[in-house]
Structure formats: structure tokens, C-alpha cells
Amino acid sequence: MSNSKMETGVGAVVLIAAIGFLSYLVNSSGVVASSEGFELKASFRSADGIGAGTDVRMAGVKIGTVTDLALDPESFRAEVVLELYQDLKIPDDSGVAVSQEGLLGGSFVEILPGGSDFAMERGGEFLDTQGSVSLVSLLLKFVSGNK
């Protein structure tokens, strides 16, 4: 009988640990969208390396995440939806680029602030965008000597 109580206790501890791990995973991955932020849109020629959950940064500081990525069937460009923290006032002439953390690092979306006195509105779209640069194609150009 005492063996059964021990097994039940260990099972309960394992179950509690699994629930705690799952809740941590959901909260840290950004799967559950918060209603505190606001959305902005950007259209890229190439969005290699980014997807839902990718960090959005300004000056190296995380200010939001990518919530959606889809192909526009008319322009064949990647349409990206960014969710930014509510208290930020992004100048309306700001640019956005897909950047890499280093040669072997991951990609993130970087907002390059402009100098306008007017802030972007909710649901606004960045007009100045720069897609990702393929490291492989740059290396091939360098090795082959093409300019």
C-alpha cells in the first residue's frame, strides 16, 4: 500500500513539473498574443530567416515580435505583421530591415528610426524596407570575383 502512495506522489510531482514547463514554453515563445501591443506591417522582397515569433529590435533592444508572415500573391513579396509594445512612438519615416546576429546567428527584424515628429498609427505600414541578404550568394560573388 505504501508503494502505491509513493508512486502517486511521484506522478503528481512529474505532472506539476510538466504543466509548469508547458506554461513557461507558451509564455516565452509568444504563441499567445498579448493585447497590449499594436500592429505594424512591412513588405519585404526577401524575408529569409524570419517567421512568427522572431524578435523585432531597435538599437539592439527587443521591442516586439513578428506575429504573421505571408506571401502576397499579386506582388510576390513577403507581407510581415509586427506586434510592438504599446508605449513606443515609432517615427512615421522609419525603415525596417531583416538583419542577422552574426555569421552563424539567427535573423531578426530591425527598426531603423527616422527623424519625423509624427508617430506611426496602429496598423500602419513601413515604406522603407530592406530584405535579408543571402550570405551564400555574397560568398559566391566574392569567390568568383563578380562585382
Backbone torsions as a table, in degrees:
resi	resn	phi	psi	omega
1	MET	NA	-39.3	-179.4
2	SER	-68.1	-28.4	177.3
3	ASN	-65.8	-37.6	179.0
4	SER	-66.2	-39.4	178.3
5	LYS	-66.2	-38.1	179.3
6	MET	-64.5	-45.7	179.1
7	GLU	-62.8	-39.7	177.9
8	THR	-64.4	-42.1	178.6
9	GLY	-63.5	-45.0	178.8
10	VAL	-64.7	-40.7	177.7
11	GLY	-61.6	-40.7	178.8
12	ALA	-65.3	-41.8	178.1
13	VAL	-63.0	-43.7	179.0
14	VAL	-63.6	-41.0	179.2
15	LEU	-64.6	-42.9	178.1
16	ILE	-64.1	-41.5	178.2
17	ALA	-64.2	-39.8	179.4
18	ALA	-66.0	-41.5	178.0
19	ILE	-65.1	-41.7	177.5
20	GLY	-62.8	-43.6	177.9
21	PHE	-63.0	-43.4	180.0
22	LEU	-63.8	-42.3	179.1
23	SER	-66.9	-38.1	175.8
24	TYR	-62.7	-43.6	-179.3
25	LEU	-61.8	-44.6	-179.6
26	VAL	-66.0	-42.8	-179.2
27	ASN	-68.6	-38.6	-176.4
28	SER	-81.3	-23.0	-178.3
29	SER	-84.4	-14.3	179.7
30	GLY	76.9	18.9	179.4
31	VAL	-65.0	-39.8	178.2
32	VAL	-88.9	114.5	-177.0
33	ALA	-76.0	138.1	177.2
34	SER	-91.7	150.1	-179.3
35	SER	-90.7	7.2	-178.2
36	GLU	-79.2	-24.3	-174.5
37	GLY	-91.9	179.6	173.9
38	PHE	-130.3	154.8	-173.7
39	GLU	-99.8	142.2	170.9
40	LEU	-130.2	158.0	-176.5
41	LYS	-121.0	154.6	175.8
42	ALA	-148.7	148.8	179.8
43	SER	-120.4	122.0	-176.7
44	PHE	-115.3	146.5	172.4
45	ARG	-69.8	-37.8	178.5
46	SER	-141.4	127.0	-179.9
47	ALA	-120.9	37.4	179.4
48	ASP	-59.3	135.0	173.6
49	GLY	91.8	-6.2	178.3
50	ILE	-116.7	157.5	179.0
51	GLY	-164.2	-175.4	178.6
52	ALA	-59.3	130.3	-178.7
53	GLY	98.7	-9.0	178.3
54	THR	-66.1	142.0	-179.9
55	ASP	-66.9	145.1	168.4
56	VAL	-112.2	125.3	-175.1
57	ARG	-127.0	153.7	171.4
58	MET	-136.1	125.0	-178.0
59	ALA	56.0	32.7	178.0
60	GLY	83.6	0.0	-177.9
61	VAL	-106.3	131.8	178.8
62	LYS	-68.0	124.7	-179.6
63	ILE	-123.1	4.7	179.7
64	GLY	170.3	-168.0	179.7
65	THR	-142.2	160.4	172.4
66	VAL	-81.1	127.5	-179.3
67	THR	-105.4	-21.9	-178.5
68	ASP	-153.5	147.8	178.9
69	LEU	-144.4	123.2	-178.1
70	ALA	-147.0	158.1	178.2
71	LEU	-93.4	128.4	175.0
72	ASP	-79.3	116.9	-175.1
73	PRO	-69.3	-17.2	-179.9
74	GLU	-88.2	-45.5	-176.9
75	SER	-97.2	-11.2	-177.7
76	PHE	57.6	37.4	176.6
77	ARG	-113.0	155.2	178.5
78	ALA	-82.8	119.7	177.7
79	GLU	-95.0	119.7	-174.5
80	VAL	-116.7	134.7	176.1
81	VAL	-108.7	125.5	-179.1
82	LEU	-110.6	134.4	173.6
83	GLU	-107.5	118.3	-177.8
84	LEU	-109.3	157.6	178.3
85	TYR	-64.6	145.9	-170.3
86	GLN	-64.5	-34.0	-172.0
87	ASP	-81.8	3.9	-179.6
88	LEU	-90.3	140.5	175.0
89	LYS	-114.1	96.9	-178.9
90	ILE	-84.4	124.3	177.7
91	PRO	-57.6	142.7	-174.3
92	ASP	-72.9	-8.2	175.5
93	ASP	-103.1	18.9	-179.6
94	SER	-72.8	156.5	175.8
95	GLY	-111.1	169.2	179.2
96	VAL	-141.5	140.5	-177.6
97	ALA	-140.7	152.3	171.8
98	VAL	-90.7	118.8	-176.4
99	SER	-120.0	160.2	177.3
100	GLN	-110.4	149.7	179.5
101	GLU	-77.5	-12.8	-179.1
102	GLY	162.8	-170.0	-178.5
103	LEU	-63.4	-38.3	-178.2
104	LEU	-110.7	1.0	-176.8
105	GLY	-81.0	173.4	179.0
106	GLY	-81.6	179.0	179.8
107	SER	-101.5	157.2	174.2
108	PHE	-149.8	165.4	177.8
109	VAL	-98.5	126.6	-178.0
110	GLU	-112.5	129.6	175.6
111	ILE	-95.9	126.2	179.4
112	LEU	-103.7	104.0	-172.6
113	PRO	-65.7	142.6	176.5
114	GLY	-93.5	-167.0	-176.9
115	GLY	-113.8	11.4	-177.2
116	SER	-70.5	151.5	175.6
117	ASP	-84.4	-8.5	-176.7
118	PHE	-103.4	137.2	-178.6
119	ALA	-91.4	154.4	176.6
120	MET	-69.1	143.6	178.9
121	GLU	-86.5	160.5	174.8
122	ARG	-56.7	134.0	179.5
123	GLY	79.3	4.0	179.7
124	GLY	-66.7	167.2	-177.7
125	GLU	-125.7	136.6	175.2
126	PHE	-73.1	132.0	179.1
127	LEU	-92.4	-31.0	-179.3
128	ASP	-98.7	104.0	-178.4
129	THR	-126.1	149.6	176.2
130	GLN	-134.1	118.5	-178.0
131	GLY	-74.6	179.8	-178.8
132	SER	-73.9	150.8	178.6
133	VAL	-105.9	129.6	-179.3
134	SER	-77.7	118.1	179.4
135	LEU	-64.3	-36.1	-179.3
136	VAL	-64.1	-44.5	-179.7
137	SER	-67.2	-35.1	176.2
138	LEU	-65.0	-42.4	178.4
139	LEU	-64.9	-39.0	177.9
140	LEU	-64.5	-39.9	177.1
141	LYS	-64.0	-41.0	-179.9
142	PHE	-65.1	-46.0	-177.4
143	VAL	-67.9	-41.1	-176.8
144	SER	-79.6	-14.7	178.5
145	GLY	85.1	7.4	177.6
146	ASN	-71.6	146.5	178.6
147	LYS	-106.1	NA	NA
